[in-house]
């Protein structure tokens, strides 16, 4: 996403959608009752003939009443705020946003959560492919800004004395699928978690793809549930240091270990807020689902105050998505964890 113009005094930010993921981000950033401006189409009657109409495109300004997101399209439905020809104030109008579209968003108050979402969408992101492979089972996924997406689950067959041949064929099938996804998603790297026992056989099938392949020693199975275990792997930390999903999972899992050991950590809104006010919170983990829930209830002030307290004492704030298991674990603990500078 490109931010074309920003004027927070007027509460106005203009953006350009240059990636399909931007539509998902905008569906999270735009809220009910925000004002948005963009290209819209409307059927207009021609002359005095009430049976004949043509579609016309115009710049519409609407107050959002409904948000409808699909993979390639974002439809914002609302009420007209500025008259155009025979389109009256308050009448219903939709703005449909696709790749390459512009949108102006006007809010009474841009809170920190929405601004952080916007900043994240603006950052360049290289999509990695991930795969966990075992002798007869594999899962392939693509790592996106908003999490990972399972692309394929592949199973092979074992047949007694022909076992070695079957494994070789299976690995070849998996690598062929990975090659197809590399081209489709224009990924720069594929990260394969696999036992060293099978690595040599897999390498034989790589060919030119070897230049784009990074191996992580991983003795677990090839089931899709193992992807999050792969993302927690310390050997992956340096490779994906800038990737949000990998970082989120690592942060939450580390905090959970601290909780099990009662090691400089606290959780729950009340407890963490009290510690943040004293400067004790070094890292704040917030469930994105919790943040959205309090926004919808109009109770965002307490969360915003907590974030500001942590940042004012040079702490770090992370909004953790609910889309992966670690995010769900965080939410089940109240959605708030504070990693402390000293014991609370």
C-alpha positions as CSV (number, residue, x, y, z in Angstrom):
1,X,0.0,0.0,0.0
2,X,1.2,3.5,-0.7
3,X,0.2,6.4,1.5
4,X,-0.4,9.3,-0.9
5,X,-1.2,12.0,1.6
6,X,-1.6,12.2,5.3
7,X,-3.2,15.0,7.3
8,X,-4.0,13.8,10.8
9,X,-5.2,17.3,11.9
10,X,-8.1,16.9,9.5
11,X,-8.2,13.2,10.2
12,X,-7.6,12.5,6.5
13,X,-5.4,9.9,4.9
14,X,-5.2,9.0,1.1
15,X,-4.0,5.6,0.0
16,X,-3.3,3.6,-3.2
17,X,-3.9,-0.1,-3.3
18,X,-0.9,-1.7,-4.9
19,X,-1.2,-5.2,-3.5
20,X,-4.3,-7.4,-3.0
21,X,-3.5,-7.8,0.7
22,X,-4.0,-4.1,1.0
23,X,-7.7,-4.7,0.6
24,X,-7.7,-6.9,3.7
25,X,-5.8,-4.2,5.6
26,X,-8.3,-1.6,4.6
27,X,-11.2,-3.8,5.7
28,X,-9.6,-3.8,9.1
29,X,-8.8,-0.1,9.2
30,X,-12.0,1.4,7.9
31,X,-14.7,1.4,10.5
32,X,-18.5,2.0,10.6
33,X,-19.3,5.7,10.4
34,X,-15.9,6.7,8.9
35,X,-16.1,8.9,5.9
36,X,-14.5,7.5,2.7
37,X,-14.1,9.0,-0.7
38,X,-13.4,7.1,-3.9
39,X,-14.6,6.2,-7.4
40,X,-18.2,4.9,-7.6
41,X,-20.6,3.9,-10.3
42,X,-24.4,4.6,-10.4
43,X,-27.2,4.1,-12.9
44,X,-28.6,7.5,-14.1
45,X,-31.8,8.0,-16.0
46,X,-31.4,9.4,-19.5
47,X,-33.5,12.4,-20.3
48,X,-37.2,12.0,-19.7
49,X,-37.1,8.3,-20.4
50,X,-37.5,6.6,-17.1
51,X,-36.9,3.1,-18.7
52,X,-33.5,4.0,-20.0
53,X,-30.4,4.5,-17.9
54,X,-26.6,4.5,-18.2
55,X,-23.8,3.8,-15.7
56,X,-21.8,6.8,-14.7
57,X,-18.6,7.0,-12.7
58,X,-18.2,9.8,-10.1
59,X,-16.2,10.6,-7.0
60,X,-18.4,9.6,-4.1
61,X,-18.2,10.6,-0.4
62,X,-20.0,8.2,1.9
63,X,-20.4,7.5,5.6
64,X,-19.7,3.8,5.9
65,X,-22.5,1.6,7.2
66,X,-21.3,-1.8,6.0
67,X,-18.0,-3.4,5.0
68,X,-17.8,-6.4,2.6
69,X,-14.4,-7.9,2.0
70,X,-13.5,-10.6,-0.5
71,X,-10.1,-11.7,-1.6
72,X,-9.8,-9.4,-4.6
73,X,-12.4,-6.8,-3.8
74,X,-13.5,-4.5,-0.9
75,X,-17.0,-3.0,-1.0
76,X,-17.8,-0.1,1.3
77,X,-21.5,0.6,1.6
78,X,-22.9,3.7,3.1
79,X,-24.8,7.0,2.8
80,X,-23.9,9.8,0.4
81,X,-22.4,12.9,2.1
82,X,-22.0,15.2,-0.9
83,X,-24.6,15.7,-3.6
84,X,-23.8,14.8,-7.2
85,X,-26.2,15.5,-10.1
86,X,-29.4,13.8,-9.0
87,X,-27.8,11.8,-6.3
88,X,-29.2,13.2,-3.0
89,X,-27.6,13.4,0.4
90,X,-28.3,10.4,2.5
91,X,-29.0,8.1,-0.4
92,X,-27.3,4.7,-0.5
93,X,-24.1,4.2,-2.4
94,X,-21.3,1.7,-2.6
95,X,-17.6,2.2,-3.3
96,X,-15.9,-0.8,-4.7
97,X,-12.1,-0.9,-4.3
98,X,-9.8,-3.2,-6.3
99,X,-6.1,-3.4,-7.1
100,X,-4.9,0.0,-8.3
101,X,-7.7,1.9,-6.7
102,X,-7.4,5.1,-4.6
103,X,-9.3,5.8,-1.3
104,X,-9.5,8.7,1.1
105,X,-10.3,7.8,4.7
106,X,-11.5,10.4,7.1
107,X,-11.8,9.6,10.8
108,X,-12.6,11.7,13.8
109,X,-9.7,10.1,15.6
110,X,-7.0,7.9,14.1
111,X,-6.0,5.7,17.0
112,X,-2.7,4.0,17.4
113,X,-4.0,0.6,16.4
114,X,-5.4,1.8,13.0
115,X,-2.2,3.8,12.3
116,X,0.0,0.8,13.1
117,X,-2.1,-1.3,10.7
118,X,-1.6,1.3,8.0
119,X,2.2,1.4,8.6
120,X,2.4,-2.4,8.4
121,X,0.5,-2.4,5.1
122,X,2.9,0.2,3.7
123,X,6.0,-2.0,4.4
124,X,7.4,-4.1,1.6
125,X,6.9,-7.8,2.1
126,X,8.4,-10.8,0.4
127,X,6.2,-13.8,0.5
128,X,8.0,-16.9,1.7
129,X,6.9,-20.4,1.0
130,X,7.0,-22.8,3.9
131,X,6.9,-26.6,3.9
132,X,7.1,-29.3,6.4
133,X,8.0,-32.7,4.9
134,X,8.1,-36.2,6.3
135,X,8.7,-39.5,4.5
136,X,5.1,-39.8,3.3
137,X,3.4,-36.5,4.3
138,X,3.9,-32.9,3.5
139,X,2.2,-29.5,3.9
140,X,3.0,-26.4,1.8
141,X,2.0,-22.9,2.9
142,X,2.6,-19.3,1.9
143,X,3.6,-16.7,4.6
144,X,1.6,-13.5,4.1
145,X,1.4,-10.3,6.0
146,X,-1.8,-11.3,7.8
147,X,-0.5,-14.9,8.6
148,X,0.1,-18.0,6.6
149,X,-2.2,-19.7,4.1
150,X,-2.2,-23.5,3.6
151,X,-1.7,-24.2,-0.1
152,X,-1.5,-28.0,-0.2
153,X,-1.5,-31.1,2.0
154,X,0.1,-34.1,0.2
155,X,0.2,-37.7,1.3
156,X,2.2,-40.6,-0.2
157,X,1.9,-44.3,0.1
158,X,4.3,-46.9,1.5
159,X,4.4,-50.3,-0.1
160,X,6.7,-52.8,1.6
161,X,9.9,-53.6,-0.4
162,X,9.2,-50.7,-2.8
163,X,9.3,-48.2,0.1
164,X,12.5,-46.4,-1.1
165,X,11.1,-45.9,-4.6
166,X,7.8,-44.7,-3.2
167,X,9.5,-42.1,-0.9
168,X,11.6,-40.8,-3.8
169,X,8.6,-40.4,-6.0
170,X,6.7,-38.7,-3.2
171,X,9.5,-36.2,-2.6
172,X,9.6,-35.4,-6.3
173,X,5.9,-34.8,-6.3
174,X,6.2,-32.4,-3.3
175,X,9.1,-30.4,-4.9
176,X,7.2,-30.1,-8.2
177,X,4.2,-28.6,-6.3
178,X,6.5,-26.2,-4.5
179,X,8.0,-25.1,-7.8
180,X,4.6,-24.3,-9.1
181,X,3.8,-22.2,-6.0
182,X,7.1,-20.4,-6.2
183,X,6.2,-19.2,-9.7
184,X,2.6,-18.3,-8.8
185,X,3.5,-16.3,-5.7
186,X,6.8,-14.9,-7.1
187,X,8.4,-16.0,-3.8
188,X,12.0,-15.3,-3.2
189,X,12.6,-18.3,-0.8
190,X,11.1,-21.6,0.2
191,X,11.9,-22.8,3.7
192,X,11.7,-26.5,4.2
193,X,11.5,-28.1,7.6
194,X,12.7,-31.7,7.3
195,X,14.6,-34.4,9.2
196,X,18.3,-34.6,8.2
197,X,17.5,-38.2,7.4
198,X,15.4,-37.2,4.4
199,X,17.2,-34.0,3.4
200,X,19.6,-35.6,0.9
201,X,16.8,-37.3,-1.0
202,X,14.9,-34.0,-1.2
203,X,17.9,-32.1,-2.5
204,X,18.2,-34.5,-5.5
205,X,14.8,-33.3,-6.7
206,X,15.5,-29.5,-6.3
207,X,17.4,-28.7,-9.5
208,X,17.6,-24.9,-10.0
209,X,15.3,-24.4,-7.1
210,X,18.2,-25.3,-4.8
211,X,19.3,-21.6,-4.9
212,X,16.0,-20.5,-3.4
213,X,15.7,-23.3,-0.8
214,X,16.6,-23.0,2.9
215,X,16.5,-26.1,5.1
216,X,15.7,-26.1,8.8
217,X,16.4,-29.3,10.8
218,X,12.9,-30.5,11.8
219,X,12.1,-34.0,13.1
220,X,8.3,-33.5,13.4
221,X,5.8,-34.8,10.9
222,X,4.6,-33.2,7.7
223,X,1.1,-32.4,9.1
224,X,-0.2,-28.8,8.8
225,X,-0.3,-28.4,12.6
226,X,3.5,-28.6,12.5
227,X,3.8,-25.3,10.6
228,X,3.6,-23.3,13.8
229,X,6.2,-25.5,15.4
230,X,8.4,-24.8,12.4
231,X,7.9,-21.0,12.9
232,X,8.9,-21.4,16.5
233,X,12.2,-23.1,15.5
234,X,15.2,-21.2,16.6
235,X,17.0,-22.0,13.4
236,X,14.3,-20.0,11.6
237,X,14.5,-16.9,13.7
238,X,17.4,-15.2,11.8
239,X,15.8,-16.0,8.4
240,X,12.4,-14.6,9.3
241,X,13.5,-11.9,11.7
242,X,11.5,-9.2,9.9
243,X,8.5,-11.4,9.3
244,X,5.5,-10.6,11.5
245,X,3.9,-14.0,11.8
246,X,7.1,-15.7,12.8
247,X,7.9,-13.0,15.3
248,X,4.5,-13.0,16.8
249,X,4.5,-16.8,17.4
250,X,8.0,-16.6,18.9
251,X,7.0,-13.7,21.2
252,X,3.9,-15.4,22.5
253,X,5.6,-18.8,23.0
254,X,8.5,-17.2,24.9
255,X,6.0,-15.4,27.1
256,X,4.1,-18.6,27.8
257,X,7.3,-20.3,28.9
258,X,7.9,-17.3,31.3
259,X,4.4,-17.7,32.7
260,X,5.1,-21.4,33.4
261,X,8.2,-20.4,35.2
262,X,6.8,-17.3,36.8
263,X,9.7,-15.4,35.3
264,X,9.3,-11.6,35.0
265,X,5.9,-11.8,33.3
266,X,2.3,-10.7,34.1
267,X,-1.0,-11.1,32.3
268,X,-4.5,-9.7,32.4
269,X,-5.6,-6.1,31.7
270,X,-5.7,-4.8,35.2
271,X,-2.4,-6.4,36.4
272,X,-0.4,-5.4,33.3
273,X,-1.8,-1.8,33.3
274,X,-0.8,-1.3,36.9
275,X,2.8,-2.5,36.1
276,X,3.0,-0.4,32.9
277,X,2.2,2.7,34.9
278,X,5.4,2.1,36.9
279,X,7.6,1.5,33.8
280,X,8.0,-2.3,34.5
281,X,6.6,-3.5,31.2
282,X,9.4,-4.1,28.6
283,X,7.3,-5.9,26.0
284,X,3.5,-5.7,25.7
285,X,1.6,-8.4,23.8
286,X,-2.0,-7.5,22.9
287,X,-4.6,-9.8,21.2
288,X,-5.8,-8.2,18.0
289,X,-9.2,-9.7,18.7
290,X,-9.3,-8.0,22.1
291,X,-8.4,-4.7,20.5
292,X,-11.1,-5.0,17.9
293,X,-13.7,-6.1,20.5
294,X,-13.0,-3.0,22.7
295,X,-13.1,-0.8,19.7
296,X,-16.5,-2.0,18.7
297,X,-17.7,-1.5,22.3
298,X,-16.3,2.1,22.3
299,X,-14.0,1.1,25.2
300,X,-10.6,1.7,23.4
301,X,-9.3,4.4,25.8
302,X,-7.9,1.9,28.4
303,X,-6.0,-0.1,25.8
304,X,-4.7,3.1,24.2
305,X,-3.5,4.4,27.6
306,X,-1.8,1.1,28.3
307,X,0.1,1.2,24.9
308,X,1.1,4.8,25.5
309,X,2.4,4.0,29.0
310,X,4.6,1.2,27.7
311,X,6.0,3.2,24.8
312,X,6.6,6.2,27.0
313,X,9.1,4.1,29.0
314,X,10.7,2.8,25.8
315,X,8.9,-0.5,25.9
316,X,7.7,-2.4,22.8
317,X,4.1,-3.0,21.8
318,X,3.0,-5.9,19.6
319,X,-0.5,-6.5,18.4
320,X,-0.8,-10.3,18.0
321,X,-3.2,-11.7,15.4
322,X,-5.8,-14.3,16.3
323,X,-5.3,-16.2,13.0
324,X,-2.6,-18.5,14.4
325,X,-2.7,-20.8,17.4
326,X,-0.3,-18.7,19.5
327,X,-2.7,-15.7,19.0
328,X,-5.5,-17.8,20.3
329,X,-3.5,-18.8,23.3
330,X,-2.8,-15.2,24.1
331,X,-6.5,-14.3,23.7
332,X,-7.5,-17.2,26.1
333,X,-5.3,-15.6,28.8
334,X,-7.3,-12.3,28.6
335,X,-5.5,-11.0,25.5
336,X,-2.8,-9.0,27.5
337,X,0.6,-10.2,28.5
338,X,3.5,-8.0,29.8
339,X,7.1,-9.2,29.8
340,X,8.7,-7.3,32.6
341,X,12.0,-5.5,33.3
342,X,11.9,-6.7,36.8
343,X,9.8,-9.1,38.9
344,X,6.3,-7.7,39.6
